[in-house]
C-alpha cells in the first residue's frame, strides 16, 4: 500500500491497483520514529539494542524502553512489543535515574515478567503471563477464558482511568 485517501476512501497500491473501503483498519509498517533512527542508536535489527536488565543503550546514561527496543530471547525471537513491558521498563529506568541523581534506593532490574488479558468476546477473557526471560524458553502460564478475567480486565482499565490520569 502506498497511499490512503481518507476523504475518497481509496487505497493505492505499489502495482498501480486501487481499492475502495468503508472502514479501514490498518497497521502501518512498524519501525522506530525518524528521531530515533537518525539518533545513531539503532542496531542492525532496525531497533535500539539495550542491556536487557537496565535498558541502558550503548551510550552510557542513555536509556530506551518500549517498542523502539529489540531484546533478543534465547529461543531466537525478541521480547514481544507490548504495553505491559513498556510500562515495567519505564518504572525500572525512572527509578534507576532517580537513584543516580539522589543516591538513594536500590538498583532496579527488569526481569522480563509480563502479563495481559486476552479478550475473546462474548463477555469473556483469558489471561497469560510469566517470565519471558526464562531459559531456554519463556515460562508463560495461560488461564482459560471466563467472565472473571473479563471482569478483571474491566477493573484494571477502570483503575487506570480513575486513579492514574
Ligand atoms: C492494535 C494493537 C493492539 C495492541 N494490544 C496490546 C495489548 O493488548 N496489550 C499490550 O500490552 N500491548 C498491546 N499493544 C502494544 C502496545 O500498544 C505497545 O507495545 C506500546 O504502546 C508501546 O509503548 P511505547 O511507549 O514504547 O510506544 P508508543 O505507545 O508507540 O508511544 C510512542 C509515542 O511517541 C510519539 N512520537 C513519535 N515520534 C515522536 C517525535 N519525533 N517527537 C515526539 N513524540 C514522538 C508517538 O506519537 C507516540 O505517542 C498493541 C499494539 C497495537 C498496534
Backbone and ligand atoms as CSV (ligand in chain L), in Angstrom:
chain,resi,resn,atom,element,x,y,z
A,1,UNK,N,N,0.840,-1.185,0.000
A,1,UNK,CA,C,0.000,0.000,0.000
A,1,UNK,C,C,0.887,1.251,0.000
A,2,UNK,N,N,0.616,2.161,-0.900
A,2,UNK,CA,C,1.458,3.362,-0.996
A,2,UNK,C,C,0.739,4.619,-0.522
A,3,UNK,N,N,-0.595,4.628,-0.553
A,3,UNK,CA,C,-1.310,5.833,-0.127
A,3,UNK,C,C,-2.719,5.484,0.329
A,4,UNK,N,N,-3.210,6.306,1.275
A,4,UNK,CA,C,-4.593,6.185,1.744
A,4,UNK,C,C,-5.242,7.554,1.585
A,5,UNK,N,N,-6.314,7.603,0.814
A,5,UNK,CA,C,-7.079,8.848,0.677
A,5,UNK,C,C,-8.320,8.700,1.551
A,6,UNK,N,N,-8.263,9.308,2.735
A,6,UNK,CA,C,-9.352,9.148,3.689
A,6,UNK,C,C,-10.640,9.806,3.239
A,7,UNK,N,N,-10.541,10.873,2.469
A,7,UNK,CA,C,-11.736,11.575,2.006
A,7,UNK,C,C,-12.464,10.762,0.939
A,8,UNK,N,N,-11.672,10.297,-0.031
A,8,UNK,CA,C,-12.275,9.495,-1.120
A,8,UNK,C,C,-12.425,8.029,-0.719
A,9,UNK,N,N,-11.883,7.667,0.460
A,9,UNK,CA,C,-11.894,6.280,0.940
A,9,UNK,C,C,-11.328,5.332,-0.120
A,10,UNK,N,N,-10.112,5.635,-0.500
A,10,UNK,CA,C,-9.474,4.852,-1.552
A,10,UNK,C,C,-8.039,4.516,-1.159
A,11,UNK,N,N,-7.667,3.262,-1.421
A,11,UNK,CA,C,-6.300,2.800,-1.167
A,11,UNK,C,C,-5.567,2.691,-2.494
A,12,UNK,N,N,-4.293,3.031,-2.494
A,12,UNK,CA,C,-3.480,2.872,-3.696
A,12,UNK,C,C,-2.336,1.919,-3.377
A,13,UNK,N,N,-2.057,1.016,-4.320
A,13,UNK,CA,C,-1.008,0.018,-4.113
A,13,UNK,C,C,0.159,0.239,-5.070
A,14,UNK,N,N,1.301,-0.339,-4.721
A,14,UNK,CA,C,2.533,-0.111,-5.491
A,14,UNK,C,C,2.417,-0.594,-6.936
A,15,UNK,N,N,1.581,-1.584,-7.171
A,15,UNK,CA,C,1.463,-2.103,-8.546
A,15,UNK,C,C,0.465,-1.306,-9.384
A,16,UNK,N,N,0.014,-0.159,-8.830
A,16,UNK,CA,C,-0.894,0.700,-9.597
A,16,UNK,C,C,-2.364,0.435,-9.313
A,17,UNK,N,N,-2.656,-0.676,-8.658
A,17,UNK,CA,C,-4.055,-1.006,-8.359
A,17,UNK,C,C,-4.586,-0.083,-7.261
A,18,UNK,N,N,-5.890,0.038,-7.190
A,18,UNK,CA,C,-6.503,0.789,-6.106
A,18,UNK,C,C,-7.761,0.067,-5.647
A,19,UNK,N,N,-8.216,0.415,-4.462
A,19,UNK,CA,C,-9.401,-0.245,-3.913
A,19,UNK,C,C,-10.130,0.723,-2.998
A,20,UNK,N,N,-11.440,0.559,-2.917
A,20,UNK,CA,C,-12.235,1.413,-2.029
A,20,UNK,C,C,-12.415,0.723,-0.682
A,21,UNK,N,N,-12.698,1.521,0.349
A,21,UNK,CA,C,-13.004,0.915,1.643
A,21,UNK,C,C,-14.099,1.715,2.346
A,22,UNK,N,N,-14.815,1.041,3.240
A,22,UNK,CA,C,-15.800,1.714,4.089
A,22,UNK,C,C,-15.163,2.074,5.426
A,23,UNK,N,N,-14.508,1.071,6.026
A,23,UNK,CA,C,-13.832,1.265,7.309
A,23,UNK,C,C,-12.445,0.644,7.177
A,24,UNK,N,N,-11.420,1.426,7.416
A,24,UNK,CA,C,-10.059,0.925,7.235
A,24,UNK,C,C,-9.421,0.632,8.592
A,25,UNK,N,N,-9.031,-0.610,8.786
A,25,UNK,CA,C,-8.261,-0.982,9.980
A,25,UNK,C,C,-6.877,-1.382,9.484
A,26,UNK,N,N,-5.912,-0.521,9.679
A,26,UNK,CA,C,-4.618,-0.688,9.026
A,26,UNK,C,C,-3.479,-0.474,10.020
A,27,UNK,N,N,-2.562,-1.403,10.063
A,27,UNK,CA,C,-1.372,-1.229,10.901
A,27,UNK,C,C,-0.198,-0.908,9.973
A,28,UNK,N,N,0.342,0.298,10.053
A,28,UNK,CA,C,1.453,0.652,9.162
A,28,UNK,C,C,2.717,-0.114,9.521
A,29,UNK,N,N,3.712,-0.142,8.640
A,29,UNK,CA,C,4.965,-0.848,8.963
A,29,UNK,C,C,5.521,-0.371,10.296
A,30,UNK,N,N,5.923,-1.332,11.117
A,30,UNK,CA,C,6.379,-0.993,12.465
A,30,UNK,C,C,7.866,-0.678,12.430
A,31,UNK,N,N,8.234,0.526,12.813
A,31,UNK,CA,C,9.641,0.923,12.831
A,31,UNK,C,C,9.809,2.079,13.803
A,32,UNK,N,N,11.018,2.300,14.289
A,32,UNK,CA,C,11.229,3.420,15.210
A,32,UNK,C,C,10.996,4.742,14.495
A,33,UNK,N,N,10.591,5.782,15.224
A,33,UNK,CA,C,10.435,7.090,14.598
A,33,UNK,C,C,11.774,7.616,14.082
A,34,UNK,N,N,11.697,8.549,13.129
A,34,UNK,CA,C,12.900,9.056,12.479
A,34,UNK,C,C,13.918,9.604,13.490
A,35,UNK,N,N,13.404,10.288,14.535
A,35,UNK,CA,C,14.324,10.891,15.508
A,35,UNK,C,C,15.206,9.819,16.163
A,36,UNK,N,N,14.654,8.619,16.344
A,36,UNK,CA,C,15.433,7.525,16.939
A,36,UNK,C,C,16.382,6.933,15.895
A,37,UNK,N,N,15.858,6.749,14.674
A,37,UNK,CA,C,16.708,6.178,13.607
A,37,UNK,C,C,17.883,7.114,13.316
A,38,UNK,N,N,17.629,8.423,13.302
A,38,UNK,CA,C,18.699,9.386,12.994
A,38,UNK,C,C,19.625,9.615,14.174
A,39,UNK,N,N,19.213,9.139,15.367
A,39,UNK,CA,C,19.997,9.401,16.568
A,39,UNK,C,C,21.215,8.510,16.723
A,40,UNK,N,N,21.369,7.550,15.825
A,40,UNK,CA,C,22.553,6.702,15.863
A,40,UNK,C,C,22.481,5.590,16.889
A,41,UNK,N,N,21.324,5.324,17.447
A,41,UNK,CA,C,21.207,4.289,18.477
A,41,UNK,C,C,20.688,2.963,17.919
A,42,UNK,N,N,20.192,3.005,16.668
A,42,UNK,CA,C,19.557,1.812,16.107
A,42,UNK,C,C,20.616,0.795,15.679
A,43,UNK,N,N,20.402,-0.460,16.068
A,43,UNK,CA,C,21.341,-1.536,15.738
A,43,UNK,C,C,20.948,-2.183,14.412
A,44,UNK,N,N,21.648,-3.256,14.063
A,44,UNK,CA,C,21.377,-3.948,12.796
A,44,UNK,C,C,19.940,-4.445,12.695
A,45,UNK,N,N,19.351,-4.765,13.828
A,45,UNK,CA,C,17.974,-5.280,13.849
A,45,UNK,C,C,16.971,-4.229,13.376
A,46,UNK,N,N,17.413,-2.972,13.322
A,46,UNK,CA,C,16.485,-1.889,12.980
A,46,UNK,C,C,15.890,-1.228,14.211
A,47,UNK,N,N,16.219,-1.799,15.379
A,47,UNK,CA,C,15.697,-1.286,16.650
A,47,UNK,C,C,16.866,-0.961,17.573
A,48,UNK,N,N,16.588,-0.254,18.643
A,48,UNK,CA,C,17.639,0.116,19.590
A,48,UNK,C,C,17.995,-1.109,20.435
A,49,UNK,N,N,19.275,-1.393,20.560
A,49,UNK,CA,C,19.654,-2.507,21.433
A,49,UNK,C,C,20.058,-1.946,22.797
A,50,UNK,N,N,19.656,-2.671,23.825
A,50,UNK,CA,C,19.848,-2.220,25.198
A,50,UNK,C,C,20.284,-3.382,26.080
A,51,UNK,N,N,20.794,-3.045,27.243
A,51,UNK,CA,C,21.009,-4.057,28.283
A,51,UNK,C,C,19.625,-4.549,28.723
A,52,UNK,N,N,19.406,-5.857,28.669
A,52,UNK,CA,C,18.044,-6.390,28.907
A,52,UNK,C,C,17.546,-6.144,30.326
A,53,UNK,N,N,18.440,-5.849,31.263
A,53,UNK,CA,C,18.010,-5.626,32.647
A,53,UNK,C,C,17.905,-4.156,33.028
A,54,UNK,N,N,18.788,-3.321,32.440
A,54,UNK,CA,C,18.770,-1.897,32.830
A,54,UNK,C,C,18.178,-0.998,31.750
A,55,UNK,N,N,18.056,-1.528,30.519
A,55,UNK,CA,C,17.534,-0.762,29.375
A,55,UNK,C,C,18.475,0.371,28.965
A,56,UNK,N,N,19.724,0.291,29.408
A,56,UNK,CA,C,20.703,1.305,29.017
A,56,UNK,C,C,21.221,0.966,27.616
A,57,UNK,N,N,21.314,1.992,26.774
A,57,UNK,CA,C,21.831,1.773,25.416
A,57,UNK,C,C,23.347,1.691,25.473
A,58,UNK,N,N,23.973,1.584,24.309
A,58,UNK,CA,C,25.450,1.528,24.306
A,58,UNK,C,C,26.047,2.873,24.683
A,59,UNK,N,N,25.222,3.921,24.726
A,59,UNK,CA,C,25.693,5.230,25.194
A,59,UNK,C,C,25.377,5.322,26.688
A,60,UNK,N,N,26.411,5.381,27.538
A,60,UNK,CA,C,26.158,5.395,28.982
A,60,UNK,C,C,25.217,6.529,29.384
A,61,UNK,N,N,24.253,6.199,30.233
A,61,UNK,CA,C,23.315,7.210,30.720
A,61,UNK,C,C,22.159,7.492,29.783
A,62,UNK,N,N,22.125,6.792,28.634
A,62,UNK,CA,C,21.007,6.956,27.691
A,62,UNK,C,C,20.225,5.645,27.662
A,63,UNK,N,N,18.925,5.736,27.892
A,63,UNK,CA,C,18.086,4.550,28.017
A,63,UNK,C,C,17.027,4.532,26.912
A,64,UNK,N,N,16.573,3.349,26.569
A,64,UNK,CA,C,15.474,3.219,25.608
A,64,UNK,C,C,14.520,2.157,26.134
A,65,UNK,N,N,13.235,2.419,26.010
A,65,UNK,CA,C,12.222,1.479,26.522
A,65,UNK,C,C,11.116,1.305,25.487
A,66,UNK,N,N,10.351,0.255,25.667
A,66,UNK,CA,C,9.149,0.072,24.857
A,66,UNK,C,C,9.432,-0.432,23.456
A,67,UNK,N,N,8.588,-0.021,22.541
A,67,UNK,CA,C,8.622,-0.583,21.199
A,67,UNK,C,C,9.889,-0.252,20.416
A,68,UNK,N,N,10.623,0.793,20.778
A,68,UNK,CA,C,11.818,1.124,19.987
A,68,UNK,C,C,12.975,0.171,20.237
A,69,UNK,N,N,12.871,-0.658,21.301
A,69,UNK,CA,C,13.983,-1.562,21.585
A,69,UNK,C,C,13.673,-2.972,21.087
A,70,UNK,N,N,14.733,-3.705,20.791
A,70,UNK,CA,C,14.596,-5.132,20.487
A,70,UNK,C,C,15.469,-5.875,21.486
A,71,UNK,N,N,14.836,-6.734,22.284
A,71,UNK,CA,C,15.570,-7.513,23.283
A,71,UNK,C,C,15.512,-8.977,22.862
A,72,UNK,N,N,16.632,-9.518,22.357
A,72,UNK,CA,C,16.604,-10.903,21.891
A,72,UNK,C,C,16.421,-11.886,23.036
A,73,UNK,N,N,15.643,-12.925,22.784
A,73,UNK,CA,C,15.457,-14.007,23.754
A,73,UNK,C,C,16.204,-15.244,23.256
A,74,UNK,N,N,16.466,-16.170,24.176
A,74,UNK,CA,C,17.258,-17.344,23.818
A,74,UNK,C,C,16.603,-18.182,22.731
A,75,UNK,N,N,15.276,-18.207,22.680
A,75,UNK,CA,C,14.622,-19.066,21.693
A,75,UNK,C,C,14.660,-18.464,20.290
A,76,UNK,N,N,15.320,-17.295,20.135
A,76,UNK,CA,C,15.517,-16.745,18.797
A,76,UNK,C,C,14.561,-15.642,18.420
A,77,UNK,N,N,13.554,-15.424,19.227
A,77,UNK,CA,C,12.608,-14.342,18.952
A,77,UNK,C,C,12.835,-13.219,19.956
A,78,UNK,N,N,12.453,-11.999,19.577
A,78,UNK,CA,C,12.627,-10.899,20.537
A,78,UNK,C,C,11.500,-10.873,21.566
A,79,UNK,N,N,11.756,-10.167,22.665
A,79,UNK,CA,C,10.688,-9.908,23.637
A,79,UNK,C,C,9.544,-9.226,22.898
A,80,UNK,N,N,8.304,-9.695,23.068
A,80,UNK,CA,C,7.189,-9.070,22.355
A,80,UNK,C,C,7.093,-7.579,22.644
A,81,UNK,N,N,6.678,-6.833,21.666
A,81,UNK,CA,C,6.474,-5.393,21.866
A,81,UNK,C,C,5.074,-5.226,22.435
A,82,UNK,N,N,5.005,-4.931,23.716
A,82,UNK,CA,C,3.715,-4.853,24.399
A,82,UNK,C,C,3.751,-3.756,25.450
A,83,UNK,N,N,2.584,-3.174,25.674
A,83,UNK,CA,C,2.478,-2.091,26.631
A,83,UNK,C,C,2.893,-2.510,28.029
A,84,UNK,N,N,2.629,-3.751,28.384
A,84,UNK,CA,C,2.962,-4.205,29.730
A,84,UNK,C,C,4.479,-4.156,29.958
A,85,UNK,N,N,5.254,-4.448,28.922
A,85,UNK,CA,C,6.711,-4.376,29.060
A,85,UNK,C,C,7.182,-2.921,29.042
A,86,UNK,N,N,6.583,-2.110,28.158
A,86,UNK,CA,C,6.962,-0.695,28.100
A,86,UNK,C,C,6.746,-0.051,29.467
A,87,UNK,N,N,5.633,-0.388,30.105
A,87,UNK,CA,C,5.291,0.153,31.417
A,87,UNK,C,C,6.332,-0.275,32.468
A,88,UNK,N,N,6.604,-1.576,32.515
A,88,UNK,CA,C,7.546,-2.081,33.525
A,88,UNK,C,C,8.939,-1.507,33.301
A,89,UNK,N,N,9.355,-1.453,32.043
A,89,UNK,CA,C,10.690,-0.911,31.723
A,89,UNK,C,C,10.776,0.557,32.156
A,90,UNK,N,N,9.683,1.302,31.926
A,90,UNK,CA,C,9.673,2.724,32.280
A,90,UNK,C,C,9.899,2.912,33.783
A,91,UNK,N,N,9.252,2.067,34.586
A,91,UNK,CA,C,9.396,2.215,36.037
A,91,UNK,C,C,10.824,1.888,36.487
A,92,UNK,N,N,11.404,0.848,35.882
A,92,UNK,CA,C,12.776,0.462,36.230
A,92,UNK,C,C,13.740,1.608,35.895
A,93,UNK,N,N,13.620,2.129,34.676
A,93,UNK,CA,C,14.540,3.186,34.239
A,93,UNK,C,C,14.337,4.448,35.077
A,94,UNK,N,N,13.080,4.799,35.334
A,94,UNK,CA,C,12.816,6.010,36.122
A,94,UNK,C,C,13.438,5.896,37.511
A,95,UNK,N,N,13.286,4.714,38.135
A,95,UNK,CA,C,13.832,4.534,39.489
A,95,UNK,C,C,15.355,4.579,39.467
A,96,UNK,N,N,15.965,3.989,38.444
A,96,UNK,CA,C,17.430,3.993,38.380
A,96,UNK,C,C,17.974,5.390,38.098
A,97,UNK,N,N,17.268,6.169,37.286
A,97,UNK,CA,C,17.713,7.545,37.040
A,97,UNK,C,C,17.571,8.359,38.324
A,98,UNK,N,N,16.454,8.163,39.024
A,98,UNK,CA,C,16.258,8.879,40.294
A,98,UNK,C,C,17.354,8.498,41.287
A,99,UNK,N,N,17.711,7.219,41.269
A,99,UNK,CA,C,18.766,6.755,42.182
A,99,UNK,C,C,20.097,7.405,41.818
A,100,UNK,N,N,20.379,7.538,40.527
A,100,UNK,CA,C,21.622,8.179,40.093
A,100,UNK,C,C,21.682,9.618,40.604
A,101,UNK,N,N,20.542,10.284,40.579
A,101,UNK,CA,C,20.501,11.691,40.987
A,101,UNK,C,C,20.552,11.842,42.511
A,102,UNK,N,N,19.778,11.005,43.208
A,102,UNK,CA,C,19.634,11.189,44.654
A,102,UNK,C,C,20.588,10.324,45.473
A,103,UNK,N,N,21.078,9.252,44.842
A,103,UNK,CA,C,21.935,8.331,45.589
A,103,UNK,C,C,21.157,7.448,46.533
A,104,UNK,N,N,19.835,7.487,46.424
A,104,UNK,CA,C,19.009,6.700,47.347
A,104,UNK,C,C,18.284,5.568,46.623
A,105,UNK,N,N,18.002,4.502,47.376
A,105,UNK,CA,C,17.255,3.373,46.820
A,105,UNK,C,C,18.192,2.328,46.243
A,106,UNK,N,N,17.624,1.144,46.024
A,106,UNK,CA,C,18.413,0.027,45.492
A,106,UNK,C,C,18.327,0.022,43.963
A,107,UNK,N,N,19.375,-0.481,43.290
A,107,UNK,CA,C,19.304,-0.593,41.828
A,107,UNK,C,C,18.163,-1.525,41.417
A,108,UNK,N,N,17.468,-1.177,40.348
A,108,UNK,CA,C,16.336,-1.972,39.876
A,108,UNK,C,C,16.719,-2.692,38.582
A,109,UNK,N,N,16.179,-3.901,38.413
A,109,UNK,CA,C,16.434,-4.677,37.199
A,109,UNK,C,C,15.133,-5.129,36.581
A,110,UNK,N,N,15.038,-5.005,35.272
A,110,UNK,CA,C,13.878,-5.537,34.555
A,110,UNK,C,C,14.125,-7.022,34.318
A,111,UNK,N,N,13.205,-7.860,34.820
A,111,UNK,CA,C,13.431,-9.313,34.771
A,111,UNK,C,C,12.565,-10.025,33.737
A,112,UNK,N,N,11.888,-9.255,32.877
A,112,UNK,CA,C,11.168,-9.883,31.776
A,112,UNK,C,C,9.799,-10.431,32.120
A,113,UNK,N,N,9.248,-10.007,33.274
A,113,UNK,CA,C,7.916,-10.504,33.628
A,113,UNK,C,C,6.832,-9.679,32.929
A,114,UNK,N,N,5.858,-10.346,32.376
A,114,UNK,CA,C,4.754,-9.633,31.729
A,114,UNK,C,C,3.483,-10.456,31.769
A,115,UNK,N,N,2.364,-9.764,31.708
A,115,UNK,CA,C,1.078,-10.452,31.713
A,115,UNK,C,C,0.062,-9.623,30.966
A,116,UNK,N,N,-0.954,-10.268,30.441
A,116,UNK,CA,C,-2.030,-9.497,29.816
A,116,UNK,C,C,-3.304,-10.328,29.752
A,117,UNK,N,N,-4.406,-9.603,29.697
A,117,UNK,CA,C,-5.696,-10.243,29.460
A,117,UNK,C,C,-5.827,-10.510,27.964
A,118,UNK,N,N,-6.591,-11.544,27.608
A,118,UNK,CA,C,-6.794,-11.870,26.208
A,118,UNK,C,C,-8.291,-11.921,25.954
A,119,UNK,N,N,-8.805,-10.868,25.389
A,119,UNK,CA,C,-10.250,-10.774,25.123
A,119,UNK,C,C,-10.639,-11.739,24.016
A,120,UNK,N,N,-11.728,-12.468,24.224
A,120,UNK,CA,C,-12.205,-13.347,23.152
A,120,UNK,C,C,-13.638,-13.007,22.750
A,121,UNK,N,N,-14.210,-11.945,23.342
A,121,UNK,CA,C,-15.585,-11.590,23.028
A,121,UNK,C,C,-16.564,-12.356,23.893
A,122,UNK,N,N,-17.861,-12.076,23.708
A,122,UNK,CA,C,-18.906,-12.769,24.453
A,122,UNK,C,C,-18.739,-12.594,25.956
A,123,UNK,N,N,-18.159,-11.434,26.356
A,123,UNK,CA,C,-18.005,-11.155,27.783
A,123,UNK,C,C,-16.955,-11.991,28.478
A,124,UNK,N,N,-16.044,-12.597,27.703
A,124,UNK,CA,C,-15.031,-13.455,28.313
A,124,UNK,C,C,-13.629,-13.011,27.919
A,125,UNK,N,N,-12.697,-13.272,28.806
A,125,UNK,CA,C,-11.297,-13.036,28.503
A,125,UNK,C,C,-10.467,-14.137,29.154
A,126,UNK,N,N,-9.313,-14.398,28.559
A,126,UNK,CA,C,-8.338,-15.288,29.170
A,126,UNK,C,C,-7.231,-14.437,29.774
A,127,UNK,N,N,-6.211,-15.089,30.219
A,127,UNK,CA,C,-5.075,-14.373,30.814
A,127,UNK,C,C,-3.806,-15.144,30.504
A,128,UNK,N,N,-2.759,-14.424,30.205
A,128,UNK,CA,C,-1.456,-15.062,30.001
A,128,UNK,C,C,-0.382,-14.233,30.668
A,129,UNK,N,N,0.564,-14.897,31.277
A,129,UNK,CA,C,1.639,-14.134,31.901
A,129,UNK,C,C,2.763,-15.045,32.349
A,130,UNK,N,N,3.920,-14.440,32.565
A,130,UNK,CA,C,5.035,-15.219,33.060
A,130,UNK,C,C,6.361,-14.532,32.825
A,131,UNK,N,N,7.400,-15.326,32.950
A,131,UNK,CA,C,8.766,-14.816,32.828
A,131,UNK,C,C,9.267,-15.033,31.399
A,132,UNK,N,N,9.343,-13.958,30.644
A,132,UNK,CA,C,9.776,-14.056,29.254
A,132,UNK,C,C,11.291,-14.145,29.126
A,133,UNK,N,N,12.019,-13.907,30.216
A,133,UNK,CA,C,13.482,-14.042,30.193
A,133,UNK,C,C,13.918,-15.446,30.596
A,134,UNK,N,N,12.968,-16.290,30.986
A,134,UNK,CA,C,13.337,-17.642,31.418
A,134,UNK,C,C,14.021,-18.383,30.266
A,135,UNK,N,N,14.947,-19.259,30.609
A,135,UNK,CA,C,15.671,-20.001,29.578
A,135,UNK,C,C,15.531,-21.496,29.817
A,136,UNK,N,N,15.470,-22.322,28.760
A,136,UNK,CA,C,15.725,-21.941,27.364
A,136,UNK,C,C,14.561,-21.277,26.653
A,137,UNK,N,N,13.380,-21.243,27.309
A,137,UNK,CA,C,12.262,-20.561,26.670
A,137,UNK,C,C,11.387,-19.910,27.733
A,138,UNK,N,N,10.601,-18.892,27.341
A,138,UNK,CA,C,9.756,-18.208,28.321
A,138,UNK,C,C,8.839,-19.183,29.063
A,139,UNK,N,N,8.621,-18.893,30.348
A,139,UNK,CA,C,7.704,-19.706,31.148
A,139,UNK,C,C,6.413,-18.916,31.302
A,140,UNK,N,N,5.470,-19.224,30.429
A,140,UNK,CA,C,4.236,-18.451,30.380
A,140,UNK,C,C,3.061,-19.352,30.731
A,141,UNK,N,N,2.216,-18.860,31.610
A,141,UNK,CA,C,1.017,-19.594,32.015
A,141,UNK,C,C,-0.201,-18.975,31.343
A,142,UNK,N,N,-1.090,-19.823,30.841
A,142,UNK,CA,C,-2.329,-19.331,30.240
A,142,UNK,C,C,-3.514,-19.771,31.084
A,143,UNK,N,N,-4.441,-18.865,31.305
A,143,UNK,CA,C,-5.665,-19.192,32.054
A,143,UNK,C,C,-6.843,-19.223,31.093
A,144,UNK,N,N,-7.669,-20.219,31.268
A,144,UNK,CA,C,-8.796,-20.443,30.376
A,144,UNK,C,C,-9.758,-19.246,30.410
A,145,UNK,N,N,-10.307,-18.848,29.256
A,145,UNK,CA,C,-11.202,-17.678,29.242
A,145,UNK,C,C,-12.444,-17.879,30.107
A,146,UNK,N,N,-12.810,-16.795,30.802
A,146,UNK,CA,C,-14.029,-16.815,31.593
A,146,UNK,C,C,-14.472,-15.376,31.816
A,147,UNK,N,N,-15.660,-15.209,32.364
A,147,UNK,CA,C,-16.147,-13.853,32.639
A,147,UNK,C,C,-15.322,-13.193,33.737
A,148,UNK,N,N,-14.695,-14.027,34.606
A,148,UNK,CA,C,-13.898,-13.451,35.700
A,148,UNK,C,C,-12.714,-12.648,35.166
A,149,UNK,N,N,-12.012,-13.202,34.174
A,149,UNK,CA,C,-10.864,-12.481,33.616
A,149,UNK,C,C,-11.336,-11.228,32.886
A,150,UNK,N,N,-12.492,-11.340,32.235
A,150,UNK,CA,C,-13.026,-10.151,31.568
A,150,UNK,C,C,-13.327,-9.065,32.594
A,151,UNK,N,N,-13.922,-9.478,33.709
A,151,UNK,CA,C,-14.209,-8.517,34.778
A,151,UNK,C,C,-12.903,-7.932,35.315
A,152,UNK,N,N,-11.894,-8.778,35.471
A,152,UNK,CA,C,-10.589,-8.302,35.924
A,152,UNK,C,C,-10.026,-7.261,34.984
A,153,UNK,N,N,-10.200,-7.486,33.691
A,153,UNK,CA,C,-9.692,-6.529,32.714
A,153,UNK,C,C,-10.426,-5.195,32.833
A,154,UNK,N,N,-11.737,-5.274,32.991
A,154,UNK,CA,C,-12.522,-4.042,33.118
A,154,UNK,C,C,-12.080,-3.257,34.351
A,155,UNK,N,N,-11.895,-3.959,35.466
A,155,UNK,CA,C,-11.472,-3.282,36.702
A,155,UNK,C,C,-10.073,-2.685,36.551
A,156,UNK,N,N,-9.194,-3.421,35.868
A,156,UNK,CA,C,-7.843,-2.925,35.619
A,156,UNK,C,C,-7.904,-1.627,34.802
A,157,UNK,N,N,-8.715,-1.667,33.778
A,157,UNK,CA,C,-8.878,-0.481,32.924
A,157,UNK,C,C,-9.422,0.696,33.725
A,158,UNK,N,N,-10.432,0.406,34.559
A,158,UNK,CA,C,-11.033,1.488,35.360
A,158,UNK,C,C,-10.013,2.077,36.322
A,159,UNK,N,N,-9.155,1.200,36.877
A,159,UNK,CA,C,-8.178,1.705,37.853
A,159,UNK,C,C,-7.239,2.696,37.169
A,160,UNK,N,N,-6.897,2.448,35.903
A,160,UNK,CA,C,-6.058,3.393,35.173
A,160,UNK,C,C,-6.810,4.685,34.907
A,161,UNK,N,N,-8.056,4.544,34.464
A,161,UNK,CA,C,-8.807,5.737,34.066
A,161,UNK,C,C,-9.111,6.635,35.254
A,162,UNK,N,N,-9.367,6.041,36.439
A,162,UNK,CA,C,-9.818,6.844,37.568
A,162,UNK,C,C,-8.709,7.236,38.541
A,163,UNK,N,N,-7.656,6.445,38.622
A,163,UNK,CA,C,-6.651,6.773,39.640
A,163,UNK,C,C,-5.334,7.266,39.069
A,164,UNK,N,N,-5.069,7.004,37.782
A,164,UNK,CA,C,-3.745,7.330,37.268
A,164,UNK,C,C,-3.771,8.480,36.263
A,165,UNK,N,N,-4.941,9.025,35.978
A,165,UNK,CA,C,-4.975,10.111,34.989
A,165,UNK,C,C,-5.150,11.456,35.669
L,1,LIG,C1,C,-3.528,-2.922,17.528
L,1,LIG,C2,C,-2.611,-3.054,18.724
L,1,LIG,C3,C,-3.028,-3.748,19.862
L,1,LIG,C4,C,-2.202,-3.867,20.962
L,1,LIG,N1,N,-2.650,-4.553,22.071
L,1,LIG,C5,C,-1.875,-4.634,23.155
L,1,LIG,C6,C,-2.337,-5.306,24.341
L,1,LIG,O1,O,-3.451,-5.821,24.399
L,1,LIG,N2,N,-1.510,-5.372,25.423
L,1,LIG,C7,C,-0.270,-4.813,25.400
L,1,LIG,O2,O,0.430,-4.891,26.425
L,1,LIG,N3,N,0.205,-4.167,24.302
L,1,LIG,C8,C,-0.568,-4.080,23.182
L,1,LIG,N4,N,-0.107,-3.432,22.063
L,1,LIG,C9,C,1.260,-2.940,22.046
L,1,LIG,C10,C,1.367,-1.597,22.775
L,1,LIG,O3,O,0.422,-0.682,22.249
L,1,LIG,C11,C,2.783,-1.052,22.572
L,1,LIG,O4,O,3.740,-2.038,22.880
L,1,LIG,C12,C,3.029,0.154,23.466
L,1,LIG,O5,O,2.095,1.184,23.167
L,1,LIG,C13,C,4.445,0.677,23.280
L,1,LIG,O6,O,4.603,1.826,24.053
L,1,LIG,P1,P,5.729,2.859,23.677
L,1,LIG,O7,O,5.602,3.968,24.676
L,1,LIG,O8,O,7.035,2.163,23.532
L,1,LIG,O9,O,5.380,3.380,22.219
L,1,LIG,P2,P,4.077,4.201,21.726
L,1,LIG,O10,O,2.864,3.849,22.540
L,1,LIG,O11,O,4.044,3.976,20.243
L,1,LIG,O12,O,4.429,5.705,22.071
L,1,LIG,C14,C,5.415,6.390,21.331
L,1,LIG,C15,C,4.954,7.837,21.279
L,1,LIG,O13,O,5.998,8.648,20.745
L,1,LIG,C16,C,5.404,9.601,19.903
L,1,LIG,N5,N,6.438,10.110,18.980
L,1,LIG,C17,C,6.962,9.505,17.883
L,1,LIG,N6,N,7.878,10.297,17.299
L,1,LIG,C18,C,7.942,11.415,18.048
L,1,LIG,C19,C,8.715,12.620,17.958
L,1,LIG,N7,N,9.608,12.817,16.970
L,1,LIG,N8,N,8.530,13.568,18.884
L,1,LIG,C20,C,7.632,13.394,19.894
L,1,LIG,N9,N,6.874,12.274,20.040
L,1,LIG,C21,C,7.036,11.312,19.118
L,1,LIG,C22,C,4.289,8.853,19.218
L,1,LIG,O14,O,3.322,9.740,18.702
L,1,LIG,C23,C,3.739,8.033,20.374
L,1,LIG,O15,O,2.747,8.717,21.098
L,1,LIG,C24,C,-0.912,-3.299,20.940
L,1,LIG,C25,C,-0.492,-2.587,19.801
L,1,LIG,C26,C,-1.318,-2.472,18.701
L,1,LIG,C27,C,-0.839,-1.699,17.481
